[in-house]
């Protein structure tokens, strides 16, 4: 396999894992700090979910 094709396959694997993580977070929408219902997603925090109060404090 050439290097270009191998890089493309790695990128697909990464994208699939990222999509699976997003889907998992949709299924379990609670704040990563206090376990209340999550209403915010922090882009700078790898997509972690937060309730409004924890988001204001931490992000």
Beta strands, then each sheet from edge to edge (+ up, - down):
strand 1: 40-42
strand 2: 48-50
sheet 1: 1+ 2-
end
